[in-house]
Amino acid sequence: MKITSQQIKAAEFKGHLYGVRFDGMQEMTKGRSPMYTWTDLVTGNTFLTKTIKELPNKVIALRKKYSNPPLKRIVSKAVKLSRKFYGFDPRKIKSIDVHWPKSLTCLGLCSQVSYVSDKTDGKMREYYHRFDGKVTLFAGVPSQKNGENLLIIKGKFKIQPEGITG
């Protein structure tokens, strides 16, 4: 079966809606339909679907699978990141319940992030970090079950002891 330009355009459009990158189509042997290849921009995982209609459910299943590691491992990683970033153990560890949305809306490029923290000496200060490269801000659609919203920042930046760089 031949891959058409319409199939490719439709896949690219749907991929953008669901926060995945369309990587192409694999032609199959013996007249079988081609497989769509995708990369999830949130988890970084690559996966296949037979049709574009499968995409929403596949994205949700993949994000659910990779967003719920065992609690002990999560806490251990949080403590290590806190030690690396702040230089000391976290004062508290808070669990949040995130339900991955079926789609992400691209809000645009993210030029900087700012926050208020007492991370170094116990005094509240405002920190901001500018991004040099292409960093994109996505919003989860719809809102979370508790009414809160989910923002995802994707790009090439690092979380280091000096702060967020990139």
N, C-alpha and C positions, 0 to 999 in steps of 0.2 A: 504494500500500500504506500502510495507516494505522500510525502509531507507537503502540505500546502502553505502558502504565505499567510492565509487566513488563520490557520491553526497556530502558527507562530505568533501572529499579532494578538490573537485571543489569549494565548498563554502568557505573553508578556504583560498584557493588561491585568489579567486575573492575579498574576504573581505580585504585582505592585499593590493590589488591594489587600492581599493577605500577608504582606511582609515577607515574601519569599522572592528569590531570584530565579527566573526561568533560565536554565542552563542549556536547553536544547531538547531534541527528540531523538530517540534511538529507533531506527527502523528495525523491524522484526522480520524474521524469515517466514517463509511459507504463507504469505498473504495476511499475517496477523497484524493488528493495529499497532502503530508505533507507541512507545512509552515516553511520557513526559518526564524530564529530569529537572529537579528543583533543588535549591539550597535555601534553607530557612535562615533568614537574616538575624533571627533572635538566638537560635541555638547553634547555628553553624553546621547543622547536619544536612546531608544530601539524601534525597529520597526520590522514588519513582511513583507515578500514577498512570493508570491506563487512560483515564479521561480527565478533563479539566473539572468536571463536576465533583470528582473525588477530593479535590484540593482542600476545601474547608475542613472536612472531617479528618483528613490526613494530617493537616497542620495542627489541629487541636490535639489529636492523639500523640503526635510527636512531641509537642511542647509539654503536654501533661507527663509523658514518660520521662523527659529529661529535666523537669522542674521540681520533681519530688524525690530527691535522694534521701537516704536515711538521715534522721535527725542528728544522730551522733556525729556523722561526717559533716553535716552543715554547721553545727556548733564549732567543731574543730577548725573548719575553714574560716569561720567568722572570727574566732579568737586569733588565728594566725594573721589574718588580714589586718585586724586591729593593732596587733603588735608591730607589724610592718609599717602601717600607715601612721599610727599615733605614737608608737614606742612603748605602749603599755596595754594591759588587758582591758577589754571593754568594761565599762561601768555596769552596763546591762545588755542583755541579748533579747531582742524582741522578734518573735515569729510573726510573719505577715502571711496572709492567705491571698494568693494571687491566682485568679482564674484567667488563663490565656484567652484572649479574644479571638473570634473567628477572623477578624481582619484588623489591620493597622492602617491608620490614615497618616500619610506623610504631611507633617506641618511645615517642613522646610529645613533649611540648614541651621544648625545650632552653633552660634559663634562663641558662646561662653556659657559656663554654669556658675552659679553663685549659691552660697549657703552660709548659715551662721552656726558656729561651733565653739566649744571651749576645749578643743582637742589638744592644745599644747600645754597651757598652764592654768587651766580652770577659768580663765577670763573669756567671756563671750566676744567673739570677733567675727566679722564678715570676711569670707574668703571668696575669691572669684578666680576662675581659670579660663583663659582664652584658648580657643582651639585654632591651630594653624591650618590643619587639613580639612578635608570634607567630613564633617560630622553631621549626621541627620537626626532630627527629632521626629519621633512617631508617637501617635496617641492611640490607645486601645479603644476600639469601638465595639460594643457600647461600654458604658461605665461598668465598674465592678458591681457585684451583687449588693455590697454594702453602700453603694452610691459614690464611692471614691473613683477617681480616674487613674489610669495607668499611663505614664509617659516612659518611653524607651529612647535612650540616646545610643545611636550606633555609629561607630567610626573608629579611627585609629588613634587611640589615646591610652595612656597607662595610669594606673593608680599606684603611686610610689610614696615613700616617706615624705618627699618634698611637696606632695600634693598630686593633683591630677595634671598630667602633662600630655601634650599632643597637638 
